Amino acid sequence: MEIYGRVRRAVRVEGRSQRAVAREFGLSRETVRKMLEYAVPPGYQRQQPIKRPKLGPWLGVIDAILADDKQRPVKQRHTAKRIFDRLRDEHRFTGGYTIVKDYVRGEQPGHHTTCGILMHSSLAVTTEGLPLGLAAIKFWSRDKFHGANALKRSINPTRVPIEQKESYLH
């Protein structure tokens, strides 16, 4: 991510050519062009579904186990490890645990990040209140928020109004 910002700065702020920047950083010109096009790396989207040659014949068995688990209480559902053990013991599965685990996690509803990106930023200002820019930004994501509704109802005791903060100028 650091190189992303350095490339963008070299072209946009310092005014150097894309070709020279590509040569300096050891990147293709197409990569530099894409870095300039997006403020944040766009990520990767699969064009085709994952091929699972070892797991393919047992996908129906795994799907049946997962479908049956939806009727059970949460504590009684199969883990990926238990599904792997059943495949190996009952169906003579010769593949590895990781491919089973990856498939099971991908099939479970709600496993994907549902909260999006969270951002905390620190704005640097002069004593006159003139903004200088962002001093720090931290991004992260979570799979789930546990107790989100309770947090919404409660008041954070550490939260202090801006007017009461030491850094606030009257």
N, C-alpha and C positions, 0 to 999 in steps of 0.2 A: 504494500500500500504506500510505503514511503516513496518508492520510485515513481509511482503514479503522480504524486504531487510535484516531485522534482521535474518530471518531464513537462507537465503542464506549465510550471513556472518558467522553465527555460524557453518555451515557445511563446507563451502569452505575455509574460512580464519582461523577460530579457530580450525578446524579439528575435531569437535565433530561428533558423529555418528548421523545418521538420526533418529534413534529410540530415543536417548536421547533428541534431539531437539524437536521431536514430543511430547514427554512427557512434556517437559518444557513449550512449548507454547500451549499445550492442543489441538493439531492437530492430525489428523490421519497420519500414516506413508505414505499413498498414497498421501495425500495433500502435505506433505513435499517433496516427490519425484517429484511431478508436479511442485512445486515451484523451485526446482533445475533444472528441465528440461527446463523451459522457463525463459528468462531474464526479460520479462514483462508478466504480466498475460494475457493469450491468449484470454480471453473473452468467451462468450457463444454463441453457434449457436443452434437455435431451430431444433429439430429433426422432428417435425410435425407442420403443420400449426395451428394457434390459433383457438380454438373452440369458437364459438360465438352462444350459444344456444338462447339467447334472441334476438340477432340481425339477425340471420340466415334468417328468412322469409322476411326481409326487405332489404337484400343485393342487390337484383335486383333493387329496387326502388332507393337506394343510388347510385348504379352504373349508373343508367339512369340519375339521376340529375347531377352527375359528368361528364358524357359523354356530356350532353347538355351544361354544363358550359364551356366546351372546346371551343365551338363555340362563346361564349360571350366575350366581353371585360373583362379584369381582374377586374375592379371595379364593374362589375355587377354579378360576380360569387357568388355562395352560400358559406357562411361560415359554419363551422361545427355546430354552434349554430342555424343557419337558417335551415339547413337540419334537425337537431333534432326537431325544432319547427314544421316543415312541417310533419315529421313522426308522431309526437304526435297528431297534429291537423287533418291531412288529412287521416292518416292510423291507428289511434288508437294504436300507439306504446306505450308500457308500460315500456320499459327499461330506463336506465339512459343516461345522456348526455355524460358521459366519454367514454362509449363503442362506441358511434357514433363518437365522436371526435377522438379517437384512430384509428378507421377504416378509417375515412376520411383522416387523416394525413398520414397514411400508404399508401393510394392509390394515393396521389398526387405525380406527377413526380417531381423529384428534391428536395423532402423534406429531403432525407437522406443526410448525410454529404458528400459533394462532394470534399472538399478541403483536406481531410486527416488530419494528425497530423502535427502541427507546433511546432517547438522547438527553444527556445532561451537558449543559454548556456553561462556561464561565466567561462573562463579558468583561474585558478590561476597559476602564474608563480613566480619564484624567481627573484631577481634583476639581476642574470646572464642569465635569460631567460629560466631556466630549468622548464619544466611544472610540476606542483604539482598535477594537476587533476582538475576536475570540481568543482567549488564552488557552483553553483546553476544551476538548469535546470528547465524550466517551459514548460509544455506541454498544449496544448489546441487545440480545433477544432472549426470550424465555419460551419454553414449551408451554408452560401453564403458569397462571397466577393462583397460588393456593390461598384461599380465604380472601379473594378480591372483594367480595360483597361486604365482608366484615370490615375491611380496610376503608371502604367507601363510607361506611356509617360512623366509624370512629374518627376522632380528631387526633392528628399527629401532634404530640406534646412538644416535639422539638421544632415545629414550624413557628417561625417568628415573622411578624409582618416586616416588610422592608423598612418602614419608618423607624423601627426599633433596632435595626442592625447598626453596628458600629461604622460600617462603611457608607451609610446613608448620609448624604449632605443635605442639610436643611436649607 
